[in-house]
């Protein structure tokens, strides 16, 4: 997964993220920041727990995951996918949540 940082302050981060075909981030949550996602290329799926949801993003479509909600981002297609990730407002943290039965290649986010 390649990340291209656009903006980073103490409380806001804006990055372009790439996911290889079949890859996914780890299940995780943030205690201060909301994640805002915009599909850029390919197909990206944002899954959440509690409640369980799955949002498929095509280029130009968006969704958000509020503070404290477990989530992961997946690329279920064989080709590369990109999305814009805006995180804020608050101090960034990445709290991994164990996931039994994850059958996609897990990619740790770079920071």
C-alpha positions in Angstrom: 0.0 0.0 0.0 1.5 3.3 -1.0 0.5 6.5 0.8 1.0 10.0 -0.6 0.6 12.7 2.1 -1.1 15.9 1.0 -1.5 17.7 4.2 -0.6 16.9 7.8 -1.0 19.0 10.9 -1.3 18.1 14.6 -5.0 17.5 14.2 -5.7 16.8 10.4 -4.3 14.4 7.9 -5.1 14.2 4.1 -3.6 11.3 2.1 -4.1 9.4 -1.1 -4.0 5.7 -0.2 -3.5 2.7 -2.6 -4.6 -0.8 -2.0 -3.4 -3.7 -4.2 -6.0 -6.1 -5.6 -7.4 -8.3 -2.8 -5.7 -6.2 0.0 -7.3 -4.8 3.1 -6.2 -2.7 6.1 -6.4 -4.2 9.5 -9.6 -3.8 11.5 -9.0 -0.7 13.7 -10.6 2.3 15.3 -9.5 5.9 16.2 -10.3 7.5 19.5 -10.3 11.1 18.3 -10.5 11.3 14.5 -13.3 10.7 12.0 -12.2 9.1 8.7 -13.6 10.6 5.5 -13.2 8.4 2.4 -13.5 9.4 -1.3 -13.1 6.8 -4.0 -10.5 7.8 -6.6 -9.9 4.8 -8.8 -11.0 1.2 -8.8 -13.5 -0.1 -6.2 -13.0 0.4 -2.4 -15.1 -1.2 0.3 -15.3 0.4 3.7 -16.6 -2.1 6.3 -17.6 -1.2 9.9 -18.6 -3.1 13.0 -21.1 -2.2 15.6 -23.1 -1.6 13.5 -22.0 -3.9 10.7 -22.1 -2.0 7.4 -20.4 -2.3 4.1 -20.1 0.7 1.7 -18.8 0.3 -1.8 -17.1 3.4 -3.2 -16.6 4.0 -6.9 -14.6 7.0 -8.1 -16.2 10.2 -6.8 -18.3 8.5 -4.1 -17.7 9.1 -0.4 -18.5 7.9 3.1 -17.3 8.5 6.6 -16.5 6.5 9.7 -17.1 8.3 13.0 -14.8 8.3 16.0 -14.7 5.0 17.9 -16.2 2.8 15.2 -14.3 -0.3 14.2 -13.5 -0.4 10.5 -11.3 -1.6 7.6 -10.9 -0.7 4.0 -10.7 -3.4 1.3 -10.1 -3.8 -2.4 -12.0 -6.8 -3.5 -11.0 -6.4 -7.2 -7.9 -7.8 -8.8 -6.5 -4.4 -9.8 -5.1 -1.4 -7.8 -7.6 0.9 -6.1 -7.0 4.4 -4.7 -9.0 6.5 -2.2 -8.6 9.9 -0.6 -8.5 9.7 3.2 -9.2 12.8 5.3 -8.7 12.3 9.1 -9.6 14.8 11.7 -10.1 16.7 13.8 -8.0 15.4 16.6 -4.8 13.6 17.4 -4.3 10.5 15.3 -4.2 7.1 16.7 -4.5 3.6 15.2 -6.0 1.0 17.6 -5.9 -2.4 16.0 -8.8 -4.7 16.6 -8.1 -8.5 16.2 -10.1 -10.1 13.4 -10.4 -13.9 13.3 -11.3 -15.2 9.8 -9.9 -12.3 7.7 -9.4 -13.9 4.4 -7.8 -11.0 2.5 -4.2 -9.9 2.5 -3.9 -7.4 5.4 -1.8 -4.3 4.9 -0.7 -2.2 7.8 -1.2 1.5 7.3 1.9 3.6 7.0 2.1 6.8 8.9 
